[in-house]
Amino acid sequence: MDKNKALEVVKSLQEAVEQMRIDDLEESPESALETFQCYCCGQEKEKAGSMVYQEYLLCNDCVLIAETSMALGKISNIEELINSMEDKRLETECNLLIEEQKNQNNEKN
C-alpha cells in the first residue's frame, strides 16, 4: 500500500473510531464517567468508544490502533496487538501499583 493510500485509511479510521465514541456518549452520556482497565494498553479509560474483540475489551485509543493495524496489514488478529503491547501494559500496571503504595504510605503518615 502506498503512503497516500495508507494516510487515507488512517484518516478514515480516525474519524470512524471517534464517531463511535461520540455515538456512545450521545446514546449513554454516563459512559463518559464509566471507566475500565483496557486489556490492551492497561490504562484506566472511559467506556465510551470502547469495543470488544473476541473476549478483550479495548479502549477507544486501542480500537484505533487495532483497526488501523489490521487495515494496513500490520496484524492479522487482536492477539498480535495485545502481545505487542505487553510492555506498555506491564509498565502501566507497575505504575498503578507504585502509585497505590504511595497513597497507602501517605494515609499512614
C-alpha positions in Angstrom: 0.0 0.0 0.0 1.4 3.4 -1.0 1.9 6.2 1.6 -1.0 8.3 0.4 -3.4 5.4 0.4 -2.2 4.4 3.9 -2.8 8.0 5.1 -6.3 7.9 3.7 -7.0 4.7 5.6 -5.7 6.1 8.8 -7.7 9.4 8.5 -10.9 7.5 7.7 -10.4 5.1 10.6 -9.6 8.0 13.0 -12.9 9.6 12.0 -14.9 6.4 12.3 -13.4 5.5 15.7 -14.0 9.0 17.1 -17.6 8.8 15.8 -18.1 5.6 17.7 -17.1 7.4 20.9 -19.4 10.4 20.1 -22.3 8.0 19.4 -21.7 6.2 22.6 -21.7 9.5 24.5 -24.9 10.6 22.8 -26.7 7.3 23.5 -25.4 6.9 27.0 -23.8 10.1 28.5 -22.9 8.2 31.6 -20.4 6.2 29.6 -18.0 9.1 29.9 -18.0 8.5 33.6 -17.8 4.7 33.5 -14.2 3.5 33.3 -12.5 0.2 32.9 -8.9 -1.1 32.5 -8.2 -1.6 28.9 -7.0 -5.2 28.2 -4.6 -3.9 25.5 -2.8 -0.8 27.0 -3.6 -1.5 30.6 -4.8 2.1 31.3 -8.0 3.1 33.0 -10.1 4.6 30.2 -13.7 5.8 29.7 -16.1 3.2 28.4 -17.3 5.5 25.6 -15.9 4.3 22.3 -14.6 1.0 23.7 -15.1 -2.2 21.7 -14.9 -5.9 22.4 -12.7 -8.0 20.2 -13.3 -11.7 21.0 -13.2 -11.6 24.8 -11.0 -8.5 25.1 -12.4 -5.0 25.9 -10.3 -2.3 24.3 -10.4 1.4 24.9 -11.1 3.8 22.1 -7.4 4.6 21.6 -6.6 0.9 21.3 -9.5 0.3 19.0 -8.0 2.9 16.6 -4.6 1.2 16.8 -6.2 -2.2 16.2 -8.4 -1.1 13.3 -5.5 0.8 11.7 -3.0 -2.1 12.2 -5.4 -4.6 10.7 -6.4 -2.3 7.7 -2.7 -1.8 6.9 -1.9 -5.4 7.2 0.4 -5.0 10.2 -1.5 -7.5 12.3 -4.0 -10.2 11.4 -5.7 -10.7 14.7 -6.2 -8.9 18.0 -3.9 -11.2 20.0 -1.0 -9.9 17.9 -1.7 -6.3 19.0 -2.2 -7.4 22.7 1.1 -9.3 22.6 2.9 -6.3 21.1 1.5 -4.0 23.8 2.6 -6.3 26.7 5.5 -3.9 27.7 3.2 -0.9 27.8 0.5 -2.8 29.7 3.0 -4.1 32.3 4.5 -0.6 32.7 1.1 0.9 33.3 0.2 -1.8 35.8 3.5 -1.3 37.7 3.0 2.5 37.8 -0.5 1.9 39.2 0.9 -0.4 41.9 3.6 2.2 42.8 1.0 5.0 43.0 -1.2 2.8 45.2 1.7 2.1 47.5 2.5 5.8 47.7 -1.1 6.6 48.6 -1.2 3.9 51.3 2.0 5.3 52.8 0.6 8.9 52.7 -2.5 7.7 54.5 -0.4 6.1 57.3 1.5 9.4 57.8 
